Amino acid sequence: MSYLVYIAAFGTAAVIFLWLRDARIFFRTGLPGYRKAAYWGVAYGALASLGFQIAWFMQDYEILGLGLILGAIYLQTNRKKEDIWKNEETLDRFLGSVPINRTNKK
């Protein structure tokens, strides 16, 4: 097993973390940009998981697996979302801690 498998595992974990962070922000704010990002995060997480499976089981195709994971990271961070950050600290942004303010609440 090569060191690239560990990089693939870290990249997959990053994609899944970003997906769950977008879902958390959507559930707390109800903003449509984060809703779409959370839905697409499922597909990007599946793509990253496929890349990890390729890197893990097919030792000759580790670079292909890493390419799929990097593609998933690029597509996930390239989505346009609403600007919700004012003066929050870095840890709050990292964890997706935003005030609960549902825009779709009646």
Contacts in CASP RR format, 6 or more apart in sequence:
PFRMAT RR
TARGET T0000
AUTHOR 0000-0000-0000
METHOD contacts of the structure
MODEL  1
MSYLVYIAAFGTAAVIFLWLRDARIFFRTGLPGYRKAAYWGVAYGALASL
GFQIAWFMQDYEILGLGLILGAIYLQTNRKKEDIWKNEETLDRFLGSVPI
NRTNKK
1 59 0 8 1.000
2 59 0 8 1.000
2 62 0 8 1.000
4 55 0 8 1.000
4 62 0 8 1.000
4 63 0 8 1.000
4 66 0 8 1.000
5 55 0 8 1.000
5 56 0 8 1.000
5 62 0 8 1.000
7 66 0 8 1.000
8 51 0 8 1.000
8 52 0 8 1.000
8 55 0 8 1.000
8 56 0 8 1.000
8 62 0 8 1.000
8 65 0 8 1.000
8 66 0 8 1.000
8 69 0 8 1.000
9 52 0 8 1.000
11 48 0 8 1.000
11 52 0 8 1.000
11 69 0 8 1.000
11 73 0 8 1.000
12 45 0 8 1.000
12 48 0 8 1.000
12 49 0 8 1.000
12 51 0 8 1.000
12 52 0 8 1.000
12 69 0 8 1.000
14 73 0 8 1.000
15 41 0 8 1.000
15 44 0 8 1.000
15 45 0 8 1.000
15 47 0 8 1.000
15 48 0 8 1.000
15 69 0 8 1.000
15 72 0 8 1.000
15 73 0 8 1.000
15 76 0 8 1.000
16 45 0 8 1.000
16 48 0 8 1.000
18 41 0 8 1.000
18 73 0 8 1.000
18 76 0 8 1.000
18 77 0 8 1.000
19 38 0 8 1.000
19 41 0 8 1.000
19 42 0 8 1.000
19 44 0 8 1.000
19 45 0 8 1.000
19 76 0 8 1.000
21 95 0 8 1.000
21 96 0 8 1.000
22 34 0 8 1.000
22 37 0 8 1.000
22 38 0 8 1.000
22 41 0 8 1.000
22 81 0 8 1.000
23 34 0 8 1.000
23 38 0 8 1.000
24 96 0 8 1.000
25 31 0 8 1.000
25 34 0 8 1.000
25 84 0 8 1.000
25 96 0 8 1.000
25 98 0 8 1.000
26 33 0 8 1.000
26 34 0 8 1.000
26 35 0 8 1.000
26 37 0 8 1.000
26 38 0 8 1.000
28 98 0 8 1.000
28 99 0 8 1.000
28 100 0 8 1.000
28 101 0 8 1.000
28 102 0 8 1.000
29 84 0 8 1.000
29 98 0 8 1.000
29 100 0 8 1.000
29 101 0 8 1.000
29 102 0 8 1.000
29 103 0 8 1.000
30 102 0 8 1.000
30 103 0 8 1.000
30 104 0 8 1.000
31 81 0 8 1.000
31 82 0 8 1.000
31 84 0 8 1.000
31 103 0 8 1.000
32 82 0 8 1.000
33 79 0 8 1.000
33 80 0 8 1.000
33 81 0 8 1.000
33 82 0 8 1.000
34 81 0 8 1.000
34 82 0 8 1.000
36 79 0 8 1.000
37 76 0 8 1.000
37 79 0 8 1.000
37 81 0 8 1.000
40 75 0 8 1.000
40 76 0 8 1.000
40 79 0 8 1.000
41 76 0 8 1.000
44 72 0 8 1.000
44 73 0 8 1.000
44 75 0 8 1.000
44 76 0 8 1.000
45 72 0 8 1.000
47 68 0 8 1.000
47 69 0 8 1.000
47 71 0 8 1.000
47 72 0 8 1.000
47 75 0 8 1.000
48 68 0 8 1.000
48 69 0 8 1.000
48 72 0 8 1.000
48 73 0 8 1.000
50 65 0 8 1.000
50 68 0 8 1.000
51 64 0 8 1.000
51 65 0 8 1.000
51 66 0 8 1.000
51 67 0 8 1.000
51 68 0 8 1.000
51 69 0 8 1.000
52 65 0 8 1.000
52 69 0 8 1.000
54 61 0 8 1.000
54 62 0 8 1.000
54 64 0 8 1.000
54 65 0 8 1.000
54 68 0 8 1.000
55 61 0 8 1.000
55 62 0 8 1.000
55 64 0 8 1.000
55 65 0 8 1.000
55 66 0 8 1.000
55 69 0 8 1.000
58 64 0 8 1.000
84 98 0 8 1.000
85 93 0 8 1.000
88 97 0 8 1.000
88 98 0 8 1.000
91 97 0 8 1.000
92 98 0 8 1.000
END
